Amino acid sequence: MSLVNGLPAHVLLVHFVVVLVPLTALAVVASAVWPAVARRMGVVLPALALVTLASVPLTTSAGEWLEEHVGSNALVRRHAELGDGLLPWALGLFVLAAAVWWTTRRTPSEQTGNRSASVIRIAAAVLSVAVAAGAIVDVYRIGDSGAKAAWHDGYSKTATGSGDGDD
């Protein structure tokens, strides 16, 4: 995918990633920490993580197309390098979402007294917090580098027009 309605697809797709990765990260952590949340979310949790996972390579691919159609500079290259690192985080969110969903499908009474279930739940919670934090920080770093690459010379610090709409 390269263009959507005359605009580079990356510019549009990036909004899905910027919303879905943090949303999925928060949902995974909430579900891992509170099994009642996971049971309430049900299969929506791994489905959301799957959509998030799929959006990352689509956006990256569109970004690679865009990179070939803009002037290459250090800022664009840095953004592309950082963007390539998001897929493992999205994969981690998906794996954890599926694991949390799978382990919390049973009712609370079926899980009571099961020591291994408690150990798994604690491990999933710790891993979820770590992967969610990594994914959110990575999205922030990628977005910041992309904004710098797109806007570093694209505006004036002083107003250039009258601002009254007659321009």
Disulfide bonds with the S-S distance in Angstrom:
none
